[in-house]
Amino acid sequence: MMKNLYVTSGLIVLFLILSCRTQQQQTDRLPVATISRDTALIADLRLMEAEKKIEKAQLDSDAIGYFDEDFLRFDNHIYKPHINTVLFHRVGWEMSRPVIEMGKNDRLLLSFDDLEGGFKNYQYTILHCDAYWQPSHINQSEYIDGFTTDYIVDYKTSRNTLQNYTHYFLTFPGNEVRPRISGNYILKVFLDSPDNVVLTRRFKIFEARVSIDGSVRQATAIEDRDSKQEIALTITHTNFRIADPHRNLHLIVQQNQRTDNMIKSVKPSLIRNHVLEYDWGSGIVFDGNNEFRAFDLKNLRLLMEGVHNIELQQGYYHAYLKADERKPFRRYRQRHDINGKRAIKNEEAQDSRVGADYVYVHFSLAYPAPMIHGNIHIMGALTDWGFNNNSKMIYNYHTRAYEKVLLLKQGYYNYAYAFLENGKEAADMGLLEGNHSQTENDYAIYVYYRKPNELYDRLIGVKFLNSRE
């Protein structure tokens, strides 16, 4: 009996082995069409994956190029960490915009500090841009008289300062590099090679071809009257022919010296004879924002406006500003400010250019929790009106506040806090500072014109307005 059981079990095992082999053979012998289909599918998937990798590599390369410190930006930018306090303005007027008129004797003054000290052979050149700060499609010989580059030969060394530095300055235009045409320009400073960029600065040269009149008032819309400001203006071009104002004329309006919220390409609401009208309904509307905050470091022996404490730590000055708070819902309070600018000054030095010291300035903005959809930035001339790692604040969970430390030269500074949402270009200053139509703001109006078939934009008119005038 037991023997028969063993035999039966063996037959069953043999049957199972043969069945598995038969199934394996059938599996190994899939139809040719099925194999071809799967092979083609795999090939397509591999091709798609390769294309994605190539595309991603290209995007990564572009991104790396832009965020590389040597990537040329057609903007106000400092490319080297040892370069500080870059000022660019009309000669004799430190807080003016770098805008001059063609054919006049106006000059611009560029200055900056090299914290590494010593002397270096810095050079500069200029680049022409269109109305929207993209490179113009013309050769340098078409917009430069003389040489295309020149050296910065004027410099001074710091005196009686804890932070040693060399102060460089350049009066422009000079005898060697002279702009031939109007428009937007980039002044590029470099060391040894044009690719070794040190800093870039925007400036404008205009032709007085048109006259501009304008005014600022509360916004027309009822819901915006308490928080926004609106501009109406007229452009008169009696002796200058504008062929097609809607297509060839570009109007740009700037609030204070911000570049993130500029209003561009506004079209005239009415055209009559030689007058272009932009009335209150043209859409030139800005948030009123608020008066800027301020701190005073002109004298490091005293605790002046906005300063809580000054300490000497490891051979450097540290200034701790008074803790700031949000004020979006507070009533408007009029105060005099300089609209986000700065004035370099050491009251105890004969020449503040080389006698003003450097200070580590500590900012603190109380906030209950970190923002998750964007970042808070310090806005003003002290951060070149830009939004980058230099201006971005870091949230401190222990103090429940946004904090930042900036190395700044002695002087009087205006600043504000702004929220920049992820993916956006324009920051929201009102979220942290509030919006009031009574706020005193500066406005600049720039009129560009490009003739049909021309390759560059001429700047044919400039007008400055103030909301209190």
Phi, psi and omega in degrees: 000313180297323180297315179298324179297317178298320181295315180299316179298320180295321179295321180296315179299318179297320179297318179296320180296316180295323179295318180296319179296321180296317179296321179296319179296319179295322179294320180292342183251049177297151179302149181299323180298319179295317179297316180297319180297313181294322179295318178295320179297315179298320180296318178297318180297319179294322179295317179298318180296320178295318179296321178296319180295319179295315180298316180296320179297320179295316179297316179298321179296316179297316181296316180298319180299317183291316184278354172296135183296341180269356180291127185286123178252136177270062186204174173284114185209143175252125188261346183237136184293340182271002177263131184215161176052063176275119179241139180213113187200176176290146181300129177087000182219089191298328184260017179276163175281151178281072182227126179225161182261139177296144177082357178259174179265015179297144177228154175254150179240118174258134175216151177200161180249136173255109185287352176278347178074191181070191178238138179229150182274073178287142176236169179213159173213175178232149181232132180273140181231162177277188184297337183250022174064037167255149183302134176286150183269057177223156180282157180300328180295341180275344179233005178234130169263138180090216180276158179274342178223159176205165181267150170266108190255347183266129180202160174217153177261152182293155182228130175055041178240148175291321176267112177283144178200165174247129183260118179255146177211149185218129173264127187226143357289149178254199181279337187265318182243113184228124178293142181260334187231165178277172176130193177273141180225153168247128171264119184250123176256132181220167182236120177072309182229144178302339179280342180267073187285138180258314179201157173229146180219137177277144169209166185228143172235128185237156172255134179276071182268335180231159174252144185233131173236141181198170178208159181240138177208180175300150180299148182290317182299134184301318183291346182251359188298328183271349189234348186231162178237146185232146183241134171240143182206164174230144177242122180250126183231059184302316185253021181219119183277127175246110188296309184220092184301326182291329185258321190258352181255136179235120179252127180233131181240131184239135178262127186050231176240027177288146176246350185279331185246023179298143176263126188238157172053045175285134181262146180294143178275339180209135177239120179217125182051245181250028182235132174249125182250136174238098188274188185295345179260015183282351178091014177271080186233132179235151167299139180290333183058210184216168175295146184288151170285166184210155168214152188238116178239029181288339178223113184278358176272347183237151173268100185261193188309128174079359185254127180270320183200150175232128181231155174255113184234120177050042174085009179226150176281139173234123178249124179258115180284159175297141182299132181264157176228159174295150177217044182288334185252006178283152177294150181295135178233117181288131175210151181279130176223182179242027172053049173084004182273187178216155177226114182284126184196135167238112185297340183261006180245146178288324180232103184293340179302322181239357181256350177279134182269173177256144185226137170278111184260126183258120178256148178212126178237112181297134179205134188293330182204157181289148176285134185258346183251014180173193184228156175261132182237154171271124186248140176147184179296334181295340174241023179059026179058021182253173178233103182207192181296334180289329182263342186284132179270157181246136181278132178253111183291332181288319181266351183054054182205152170278136185227156178199146175238125178239140176270111187233150177279147181308141178162196178248129188232141165256151177200165176211165176254138181223145178259125178248110180289145180304132179084356180259156177260325182265131181273156178256104179278331183294332181301326183252333185252338184093162178234127181220133180289344179278351185300141177275120181227149171266145176228143176237133180245126181239129180246118180250148179218135176236119177294153175304135179073005175274159186253006180211161180262128174270144174263106191256358179192143180222139177216135177249134180233160174226141185292348179264355184258000000 
